[in-house]
Amino acid sequence: MPAVEERARAALDEVYDPELDEPITDLGFVRSIEARGSELNVHLRLPTSFCSPNFAYLMASDAKDVLTALPGVERVVVQLDDHHDSDLINRGLAADAGYRGTFGSEAEKDLEELRLTFRRKAHTAAMERALTGLLRADADLAEEQLHDVTLGDLPEGRTTSALLRRRESLGLAVTPEQPVLVDDHGHPYPREEVPVRLRFARSIRISIDGNAHFCRGLLRTRYPDSGSDQAPRPQDPSTSPMEARAS
């Protein structure tokens, strides 16, 4: 793969599916990357033709943004293939029309509102993974005690790093003394609410993980060659044996 295409793929590693909270490269959503001089042509694909147009546009728009920022790249063409709104989305991207300019009156929220909604969900799931990992590692730790857990109490590793990234994306503090279990604005929940808040966070995390497994399978069914483009999902330390068997 030419150097420009390698840099393009590395840049696309930073583009996440807003609902599944995984890079589009890991999911196999990048169908092709072709460099022609200073021009990049990228094709994206999705598990079904009826994936939410909001999600599809968000991914395609983010992909164009990160590729346009690459040094030496003067023109970027991102096209979404085989979607029921492909023509509309591709025209909007080509014209740099923006989300509202692309969908007009159908755009109920602007792009940043949509992005914020999914960042909050991803942060909630990341909190649950970190805290459930602690509970599984220490049988003597009670749920109520999670109220006092700070970022500095978390072990180093993928789960903690992911939580810190999610907090940074929301503008939340990431210093060691900060409590882990907080609301969307960084405020800790009352101690008595910890069990119910943890259960709510777990439901969001399970939904995200389940959708990710489902969409990966759908993509392989729709595009049989896409399996080789999908990165294996690392075992989540907060996943129970029953969930692991189901996945």
Backbone bond lengths (Angstrom), bond angles and torsions (degrees), N, CA, C in turn:
res aa  C-N    CA-C-N  psi(-1)  N-CA   C-N-CA  omega(-1)  CA-C   N-CA-C  phi
1 M - - - 1.466 - - 1.533 109.02 -
2 P 1.343 118.26 128.02 1.463 120.88 179.42 1.522 111.65 -57.29
3 A 1.351 114.77 155.94 1.465 120.27 -175.52 1.524 112.36 -57.48
4 V 1.333 117.07 -39.94 1.466 120.00 -178.78 1.524 110.28 -63.41
5 E 1.320 116.87 -41.14 1.455 120.45 -179.98 1.528 110.95 -68.84
6 E 1.318 117.00 -34.86 1.463 120.25 175.87 1.521 110.41 -64.17
7 R 1.325 117.11 -42.57 1.467 120.18 178.70 1.528 110.57 -66.17
8 A 1.326 115.74 -35.72 1.465 119.70 178.56 1.524 110.79 -65.02
9 R 1.319 117.17 -43.51 1.464 119.91 179.44 1.521 110.43 -65.42
10 A 1.329 116.95 -39.62 1.466 119.88 177.98 1.528 110.63 -62.80
11 A 1.336 116.75 -38.15 1.470 120.15 178.08 1.516 110.76 -65.91
12 L 1.336 116.54 -37.47 1.462 120.34 -179.33 1.528 112.44 -70.79
13 D 1.331 116.62 -15.56 1.472 119.69 173.96 1.521 111.21 -60.91
14 E 1.330 117.55 -21.00 1.465 122.00 -178.29 1.529 112.94 -91.16
15 V 1.319 116.25 -0.44 1.471 120.38 178.48 1.522 108.42 -97.15
16 Y 1.320 116.63 121.48 1.460 121.65 -174.76 1.529 111.48 -108.63
17 D 1.327 115.19 143.71 1.459 119.00 166.11 1.519 106.70 -64.80
18 P 1.330 118.58 123.46 1.469 120.08 -173.05 1.517 114.02 -65.42
19 E 1.319 117.23 -28.15 1.466 120.39 -178.31 1.520 111.81 -90.02
20 L 1.329 117.40 -37.27 1.463 120.97 -175.45 1.522 112.29 -90.56
21 D 1.326 117.48 -15.12 1.462 122.78 177.69 1.526 112.15 57.20
22 E 1.331 115.80 43.60 1.458 122.00 174.88 1.526 108.41 -136.42
23 P 1.350 117.21 151.62 1.469 119.55 178.02 1.531 111.09 -61.36
24 I 1.312 116.63 141.54 1.463 119.72 -179.91 1.525 111.21 -64.59
25 T 1.323 117.40 -23.66 1.470 120.43 176.50 1.522 110.16 -69.56
26 D 1.333 117.35 -43.26 1.471 120.79 179.26 1.522 111.33 -65.22
27 L 1.321 116.62 -33.73 1.464 121.58 -177.79 1.526 112.60 -77.06
28 G 1.329 117.31 -15.03 1.459 120.85 -177.58 1.507 113.49 86.05
29 F 1.331 117.29 17.45 1.467 121.01 -177.18 1.531 112.99 -79.24
30 V 1.331 118.06 -12.44 1.467 120.79 178.63 1.524 107.83 -89.09
31 R 1.297 115.80 109.71 1.476 120.66 -174.60 1.520 111.42 -81.24
32 S 1.317 116.65 -41.72 1.468 119.66 179.93 1.521 110.53 -160.41
33 I 1.332 114.53 153.12 1.469 122.68 174.22 1.520 106.87 -133.47
34 E 1.318 116.14 125.93 1.461 120.00 -179.59 1.522 109.39 -133.71
35 A 1.326 115.32 126.82 1.461 121.16 178.12 1.529 109.37 -104.10
36 R 1.331 114.76 131.50 1.472 121.06 174.96 1.514 106.89 -128.50
37 G 1.305 116.08 95.20 1.458 119.33 -175.33 1.511 110.21 63.82
38 S 1.330 116.89 -121.79 1.468 121.45 179.83 1.526 112.11 -94.95
39 E 1.347 116.74 11.70 1.460 120.73 -179.66 1.521 110.21 -108.55
40 L 1.338 115.95 138.98 1.457 122.22 176.29 1.524 109.62 -115.99
41 N 1.324 115.73 131.52 1.459 121.12 174.81 1.525 108.14 -118.36
42 V 1.313 116.12 121.82 1.461 121.50 -176.16 1.520 109.24 -126.42
43 H 1.321 115.72 134.60 1.460 121.60 175.58 1.524 108.82 -113.88
44 L 1.326 116.25 132.65 1.451 122.97 177.05 1.525 109.61 -111.54
45 R 1.331 116.03 151.92 1.464 121.84 177.81 1.527 108.15 -136.30
46 L 1.318 116.33 154.87 1.457 121.92 -177.71 1.531 109.98 -129.23
47 P 1.329 117.68 163.26 1.466 120.08 -175.11 1.526 114.70 -61.90
48 T 1.340 117.74 -31.93 1.460 120.47 179.45 1.524 108.95 -140.37
49 S 1.311 115.68 164.31 1.469 120.12 179.39 1.523 111.44 -77.06
50 F 1.347 117.28 -12.82 1.459 120.11 -176.72 1.529 112.73 -111.71
51 C 1.343 117.86 21.27 1.463 119.84 171.55 1.531 108.64 -55.53
52 S 1.305 117.41 148.64 1.457 121.17 -176.52 1.524 111.89 -51.73
53 P 1.330 117.92 126.01 1.470 120.34 177.82 1.538 111.78 -58.30
54 N 1.337 116.66 -32.65 1.467 119.47 178.42 1.526 110.72 -60.57
55 F 1.348 116.01 -49.37 1.458 120.39 -179.12 1.527 109.93 -63.89
56 A 1.328 115.74 -43.36 1.458 120.09 -177.33 1.524 110.78 -61.23
57 Y 1.334 116.21 -45.85 1.460 119.25 -180.00 1.524 110.73 -64.57
58 L 1.319 117.38 -41.55 1.463 120.92 -178.74 1.525 110.81 -59.06
59 M 1.322 117.18 -46.35 1.464 120.56 179.59 1.526 111.55 -65.04
60 A 1.325 116.02 -45.64 1.461 119.33 -178.51 1.519 111.52 -65.23
61 S 1.327 116.80 -39.86 1.462 121.04 178.77 1.519 111.08 -66.36
62 D 1.334 117.30 -43.42 1.457 120.59 177.87 1.528 110.88 -63.14
63 A 1.335 116.09 -38.91 1.463 120.20 178.51 1.529 110.44 -61.42
64 K 1.319 116.74 -44.90 1.464 119.56 179.58 1.520 110.74 -63.50
65 D 1.334 117.35 -38.29 1.465 120.75 -178.76 1.526 111.97 -63.68
66 V 1.349 116.90 -47.56 1.469 118.60 -176.73 1.523 111.19 -69.79
67 L 1.327 117.59 -31.68 1.465 120.38 179.45 1.523 111.07 -74.67
68 T 1.309 116.95 -37.51 1.466 120.84 178.11 1.515 111.29 -63.46
69 A 1.333 116.92 -28.44 1.464 121.16 -178.75 1.529 113.40 -78.56
70 L 1.338 117.96 -7.82 1.462 120.14 -178.24 1.530 110.77 -70.23
71 P 1.330 118.12 135.16 1.467 120.83 176.96 1.526 111.33 -59.68
72 G 1.299 116.61 136.96 1.458 121.53 176.68 1.514 114.62 85.22
73 V 1.313 117.51 -4.77 1.461 120.89 178.65 1.522 108.73 -97.62
74 E 1.317 116.44 120.56 1.462 121.13 -176.21 1.531 113.35 -102.73
75 R 1.316 116.04 -24.34 1.475 118.63 -178.98 1.520 109.12 -144.27
76 V 1.319 115.86 135.68 1.464 121.36 179.72 1.526 109.00 -127.11
77 V 1.317 115.25 129.62 1.465 121.30 174.46 1.524 107.33 -119.44
78 V 1.322 115.89 115.00 1.463 121.69 176.27 1.516 107.77 -111.59
79 Q 1.319 115.98 126.82 1.459 120.27 -179.98 1.526 110.20 -126.74
80 L 1.326 114.20 135.61 1.462 121.49 176.60 1.514 108.04 -96.37
81 D 1.324 116.66 123.28 1.469 121.61 -176.06 1.529 111.91 -94.93
82 D 1.309 116.33 147.12 1.467 123.99 164.93 1.531 114.48 58.50
83 H 1.313 117.33 33.14 1.456 121.19 176.52 1.525 108.11 -111.37
84 H 1.334 117.63 150.82 1.464 118.27 -176.72 1.524 112.48 -66.52
85 D 1.348 116.91 -18.00 1.459 120.63 175.95 1.529 112.11 -113.08
86 S 1.325 116.89 22.77 1.467 119.99 -177.77 1.523 112.54 -56.09
87 D 1.321 117.31 -47.50 1.465 119.95 -176.74 1.524 110.79 -61.16
88 L 1.323 116.76 -44.82 1.463 121.12 -179.35 1.521 111.15 -64.38
89 I 1.322 116.71 -46.91 1.466 120.64 -178.40 1.518 110.78 -66.38
90 N 1.315 117.59 -43.08 1.461 120.56 -178.55 1.523 111.72 -65.55
91 R 1.341 117.43 -37.56 1.464 119.84 176.18 1.525 110.74 -65.18
92 G 1.330 116.57 -42.08 1.454 120.30 179.51 1.515 112.18 -63.47
93 L 1.339 116.78 -41.37 1.465 120.50 178.16 1.533 110.86 -65.15
94 A 1.308 116.22 -43.88 1.472 119.70 -178.25 1.517 111.34 -63.04
95 A 1.339 116.58 -33.93 1.465 120.84 -177.72 1.526 112.49 -91.64
96 D 1.354 116.72 0.13 1.467 120.48 -174.46 1.524 110.57 50.73
97 A 1.332 115.00 44.10 1.465 121.08 -174.41 1.521 113.02 -78.24
98 G 1.328 117.00 -14.95 1.452 119.01 -177.10 1.522 110.99 79.69
99 Y 1.327 115.18 171.37 1.464 120.49 -175.89 1.528 111.86 -64.96
100 R 1.316 117.29 -50.54 1.470 119.76 -179.31 1.528 110.99 -68.45
101 G 1.329 116.15 -35.77 1.453 119.06 179.03 1.523 111.95 -67.55
102 T 1.331 116.50 -28.14 1.464 120.68 179.25 1.521 111.86 -78.79
103 F 1.343 116.77 -46.25 1.462 120.57 -173.18 1.524 113.84 -101.22
104 G 1.337 117.84 -8.98 1.459 120.04 177.02 1.514 112.86 59.19
105 S 1.309 116.67 -132.21 1.466 122.21 -175.61 1.527 112.13 -67.45
106 E 1.331 118.03 -15.71 1.454 120.83 179.60 1.531 111.61 -76.46
107 A 1.326 117.69 -14.68 1.466 121.56 -179.23 1.522 109.35 -80.74
108 E 1.339 116.04 93.63 1.458 120.14 -176.80 1.528 111.55 -70.44
109 K 1.298 117.26 -34.90 1.460 122.00 178.95 1.522 108.49 -123.93
110 D 1.333 116.37 153.71 1.453 116.71 174.40 1.522 108.62 -79.50
111 L 1.317 116.45 170.73 1.461 121.72 -171.69 1.524 111.89 -62.64
112 E 1.318 117.26 -38.52 1.458 119.62 -177.57 1.524 111.31 -69.01
113 E 1.314 118.25 -36.77 1.460 120.82 175.48 1.524 110.43 -62.11
114 L 1.328 115.81 -43.54 1.454 120.80 179.34 1.529 110.53 -63.27
115 R 1.319 115.77 -44.49 1.461 120.71 -179.84 1.531 110.77 -61.37
116 L 1.340 116.28 -42.18 1.455 121.26 -178.58 1.525 111.19 -63.52
117 T 1.318 117.01 -39.81 1.458 120.77 178.95 1.522 111.16 -57.38
118 F 1.325 116.81 -45.34 1.460 119.86 -177.19 1.526 112.02 -78.07
119 R 1.309 118.04 -29.80 1.457 119.17 174.24 1.520 110.86 -63.39
120 R 1.328 116.08 -38.28 1.468 119.94 178.60 1.524 110.85 -66.09
121 K 1.325 117.18 -41.07 1.459 119.88 177.57 1.525 110.82 -63.67
122 A 1.322 116.70 -42.32 1.460 120.43 179.84 1.525 110.83 -63.73
123 H 1.332 116.78 -38.92 1.462 120.47 178.09 1.523 110.79 -65.32
124 T 1.322 117.57 -42.20 1.462 121.42 178.76 1.523 110.60 -60.33
125 A 1.330 116.49 -44.65 1.467 120.09 178.64 1.522 111.10 -64.81
126 A 1.324 117.56 -38.99 1.466 121.21 -179.94 1.527 111.09 -65.69
127 M 1.333 117.38 -38.37 1.466 120.79 175.58 1.524 110.39 -60.02
128 E 1.332 115.77 -45.77 1.460 119.90 -177.95 1.518 110.89 -63.17
129 R 1.323 117.78 -42.42 1.464 120.17 179.88 1.526 110.53 -59.75
130 A 1.326 115.94 -44.61 1.465 120.22 -178.15 1.527 111.54 -65.27
131 L 1.324 116.82 -46.25 1.459 120.26 -175.85 1.527 112.10 -74.00
132 T 1.321 117.87 -37.94 1.458 119.95 177.12 1.525 110.26 -66.95
133 G 1.325 116.52 -33.71 1.457 119.60 174.84 1.518 111.72 -60.64
134 L 1.326 117.33 -39.28 1.466 121.05 176.81 1.526 111.29 -65.19
135 L 1.335 116.15 -43.19 1.461 119.64 -179.81 1.525 111.11 -62.09
136 R 1.317 117.11 -39.17 1.463 120.35 -179.35 1.524 111.29 -71.77
137 A 1.333 117.14 -28.48 1.462 120.95 -178.66 1.525 112.43 -81.27
138 D 1.326 117.71 -21.82 1.462 121.91 -176.02 1.524 109.32 -133.28
139 A 1.320 116.01 100.68 1.458 120.93 -177.13 1.524 112.56 -64.71
140 D 1.335 117.29 -20.12 1.466 120.94 -178.66 1.528 112.69 -87.78
141 L 1.319 116.71 -4.75 1.459 120.41 -178.08 1.529 109.67 -84.99
142 A 1.331 116.26 123.68 1.467 121.48 179.28 1.525 109.94 -92.22
143 E 1.330 116.16 153.31 1.460 120.58 -178.88 1.522 111.77 -56.23
144 E 1.338 117.12 -41.18 1.466 120.44 -177.70 1.524 111.92 -60.73
145 Q 1.338 116.57 -28.87 1.463 120.61 -179.19 1.528 112.14 -71.32
146 L 1.331 117.01 -15.40 1.463 119.50 179.15 1.524 111.30 -65.40
147 H 1.320 116.95 -17.80 1.471 121.18 176.18 1.517 111.22 -56.56
148 D 1.335 117.52 -32.64 1.457 122.04 -174.67 1.524 113.45 -95.87
149 V 1.327 117.56 -1.86 1.465 120.64 -178.84 1.527 110.15 -73.04
150 T 1.314 115.61 131.00 1.467 121.10 178.47 1.529 109.94 -110.43
151 L 1.309 115.37 169.95 1.469 119.56 178.95 1.524 110.84 -60.10
152 G 1.325 116.63 -33.87 1.461 120.09 179.22 1.512 113.57 -67.71
153 D 1.339 117.42 -18.09 1.466 121.32 178.80 1.525 112.51 -82.17
154 L 1.319 117.63 -14.18 1.453 120.72 -176.35 1.526 110.81 -79.21
155 P 1.323 117.18 142.49 1.466 119.79 177.77 1.523 111.01 -71.67
156 E 1.313 115.37 152.88 1.459 119.03 176.19 1.525 109.00 -67.48
157 G 1.312 115.97 148.04 1.453 119.56 178.19 1.506 112.05 150.40
158 R 1.334 114.71 -176.95 1.464 121.73 -174.86 1.517 112.14 -60.73
159 T 1.339 116.95 -41.99 1.458 120.04 -175.88 1.523 111.34 -65.63
160 T 1.323 116.39 -43.76 1.465 119.76 179.48 1.526 110.83 -68.15
161 S 1.325 116.88 -41.87 1.469 119.80 178.75 1.529 110.97 -60.57
162 A 1.331 116.06 -39.91 1.466 119.92 179.22 1.523 110.72 -64.56
163 L 1.333 117.10 -40.44 1.460 120.23 178.45 1.524 110.90 -63.17
164 L 1.315 117.15 -43.05 1.463 120.14 -179.91 1.528 111.03 -62.74
165 R 1.338 116.47 -39.27 1.470 119.56 177.93 1.519 110.67 -63.94
166 R 1.328 116.27 -40.96 1.460 119.44 -179.63 1.526 110.83 -66.03
167 R 1.325 117.45 -39.40 1.461 120.27 178.04 1.529 110.54 -64.19
168 E 1.315 116.21 -43.36 1.470 119.84 179.92 1.521 110.96 -61.86
169 S 1.332 117.44 -37.10 1.466 120.45 -179.28 1.519 111.52 -65.48
170 L 1.338 117.16 -23.06 1.462 122.02 178.39 1.518 112.28 -98.11
171 G 1.330 117.30 0.01 1.456 120.50 -178.68 1.516 113.07 76.84
172 L 1.348 118.00 20.65 1.458 121.79 179.37 1.534 110.42 -88.30
173 A 1.313 116.21 150.01 1.467 121.59 -178.95 1.531 110.44 -65.14
174 V 1.324 116.20 146.08 1.468 121.40 -179.22 1.526 111.84 -124.94
175 T 1.318 117.31 20.22 1.466 120.47 177.87 1.532 109.74 -74.17
176 P 1.342 117.36 153.67 1.476 121.24 -171.68 1.517 115.27 -56.99
177 E 1.340 118.13 -29.15 1.463 119.50 -175.34 1.530 113.25 -82.19
178 Q 1.322 117.77 -2.86 1.463 120.72 -177.33 1.530 111.15 -73.13
179 P 1.346 117.68 136.56 1.471 119.71 176.35 1.522 110.68 -65.46
180 V 1.334 115.91 148.35 1.458 120.61 -178.44 1.522 111.58 -79.97
181 L 1.334 116.83 -47.84 1.459 120.59 -174.39 1.525 110.20 -85.92
182 V 1.331 115.61 99.76 1.465 121.43 -176.13 1.521 110.01 -135.01
183 D 1.336 115.21 165.90 1.460 119.33 176.31 1.521 110.21 -82.82
184 D 1.325 116.66 -172.55 1.463 120.87 -175.75 1.520 113.28 -63.44
185 H 1.331 117.28 -16.91 1.460 121.55 -178.16 1.525 112.78 -106.69
186 G 1.335 116.19 6.91 1.449 120.28 177.08 1.514 114.85 88.74
187 H 1.323 118.17 9.57 1.462 121.52 -179.87 1.522 110.10 -90.58
188 P 1.333 118.51 129.76 1.470 120.01 -179.87 1.523 111.75 -67.84
189 Y 1.323 115.46 147.14 1.457 120.15 176.96 1.531 109.59 -79.32
190 P 1.334 118.08 153.39 1.460 120.76 173.88 1.533 110.32 -58.50
191 R 1.328 116.55 148.00 1.458 121.15 -176.88 1.531 112.24 -53.89
192 E 1.341 116.93 -41.21 1.460 119.84 -175.81 1.527 112.77 -69.46
193 E 1.335 117.48 -14.99 1.465 120.70 -179.90 1.523 112.87 -92.42
194 V 1.327 117.57 -5.71 1.462 120.35 -173.32 1.531 112.65 -56.40
195 P 1.344 120.80 -49.75 1.476 118.90 -178.30 1.526 113.68 -58.19
196 V 1.338 117.36 -44.75 1.455 119.12 -177.80 1.525 111.07 -70.44
197 R 1.329 117.45 -35.80 1.464 120.34 177.46 1.525 111.08 -66.50
198 L 1.325 116.11 -37.08 1.458 119.56 178.72 1.525 110.84 -67.71
199 R 1.330 116.77 -39.84 1.467 119.56 177.95 1.522 111.01 -64.53
200 F 1.323 116.60 -39.89 1.467 119.92 177.43 1.524 110.64 -62.77
201 A 1.339 116.04 -44.80 1.465 120.23 179.36 1.525 110.90 -62.93
202 R 1.341 115.56 -36.64 1.466 119.00 179.91 1.529 110.65 -65.92
203 S 1.312 117.21 -38.16 1.467 119.69 179.52 1.528 110.73 -63.55
204 I 1.322 117.04 -36.96 1.465 120.63 177.76 1.517 110.32 -68.38
205 R 1.335 116.44 -43.62 1.466 119.69 -179.12 1.522 111.91 -63.82
206 I 1.345 116.95 -43.29 1.455 120.41 179.60 1.530 110.56 -64.18
207 S 1.334 116.52 -37.66 1.456 120.37 178.25 1.530 110.94 -63.68
208 I 1.327 116.15 -44.79 1.468 120.27 179.65 1.522 110.61 -62.94
209 D 1.342 116.69 -47.52 1.465 120.23 -178.14 1.526 111.31 -64.80
210 G 1.345 116.17 -41.30 1.464 119.15 179.67 1.520 111.75 -64.04
211 N 1.333 116.67 -42.20 1.461 120.15 178.69 1.523 111.24 -64.27
212 A 1.339 116.69 -36.44 1.464 120.18 -179.82 1.526 110.78 -64.02
213 H 1.333 117.18 -45.87 1.466 120.44 177.83 1.528 110.63 -62.34
214 F 1.312 116.50 -43.20 1.458 121.37 -178.24 1.528 111.06 -63.23
215 C 1.328 116.23 -45.83 1.467 120.11 -177.13 1.524 111.55 -68.53
216 R 1.320 117.25 -35.48 1.467 119.40 175.83 1.531 110.40 -60.58
217 G 1.323 115.71 -44.28 1.461 119.29 179.25 1.513 112.63 -65.23
218 L 1.328 116.83 -41.25 1.466 120.56 177.57 1.527 111.38 -61.06
219 L 1.331 116.24 -40.94 1.459 119.44 -179.53 1.527 110.61 -63.43
220 R 1.336 117.00 -42.44 1.469 120.08 179.72 1.528 111.30 -65.41
221 T 1.334 116.01 -32.25 1.463 119.49 177.28 1.523 110.87 -70.65
222 R 1.312 115.86 -41.86 1.464 120.49 -177.79 1.523 111.71 -74.29
223 Y 1.333 116.35 -39.68 1.468 122.18 179.61 1.523 107.82 -126.18
224 P 1.328 118.41 92.34 1.467 121.17 -174.82 1.525 114.75 -56.70
225 D 1.335 117.21 -23.29 1.466 119.38 -179.04 1.522 112.32 -85.85
226 S 1.332 118.08 -1.08 1.464 119.85 -173.55 1.517 113.48 -79.54
227 G 1.338 116.83 -17.33 1.463 119.38 -177.82 1.508 113.30 -57.71
228 S 1.331 116.69 -37.14 1.471 120.06 -178.66 1.526 111.92 -70.23
229 D 1.333 116.99 -16.31 1.465 120.71 179.43 1.527 112.55 -91.47
230 Q 1.330 116.96 -8.64 1.455 120.53 -177.57 1.527 110.63 -90.50
231 A 1.328 115.72 131.59 1.461 120.57 176.16 1.521 109.04 -82.94
232 P 1.328 118.47 138.52 1.470 120.13 178.20 1.520 110.70 -59.64
233 R 1.323 116.67 142.89 1.458 120.69 176.64 1.525 108.28 -80.27
234 P 1.326 118.19 127.41 1.464 119.63 176.77 1.520 110.23 -66.55
235 Q 1.333 116.57 147.74 1.462 120.05 178.78 1.508 109.88 -63.82
236 D 1.316 116.59 125.92 1.451 121.86 -179.27 1.524 109.13 -79.54
237 P 1.363 119.01 124.30 1.457 120.60 -178.55 1.513 113.70 -63.56
238 S 1.337 117.31 -16.76 1.460 119.71 -179.89 1.519 112.66 -94.04
239 T 1.335 117.05 1.58 1.455 120.47 -178.14 1.517 110.31 -82.09
240 S 1.299 116.01 129.36 1.444 120.02 179.43 1.518 110.13 -76.15
241 P 1.348 118.90 160.73 1.474 120.38 178.14 1.515 112.05 -55.80
242 M 1.348 117.76 -38.02 1.463 120.29 -179.77 1.527 110.65 -65.38
243 E 1.351 117.19 -42.45 1.456 120.22 178.85 1.515 110.19 -64.61
244 A 1.335 116.78 -40.43 1.457 120.46 -178.76 1.537 110.62 -62.47
245 R 1.353 116.92 -40.54 1.457 119.44 178.19 1.521 111.23 -66.16
246 A 1.333 115.74 -36.69 1.467 119.99 -179.17 1.513 111.79 -67.93
247 S 1.337 117.07 -28.38 1.459 120.52 -177.24 1.527 111.32 -80.60
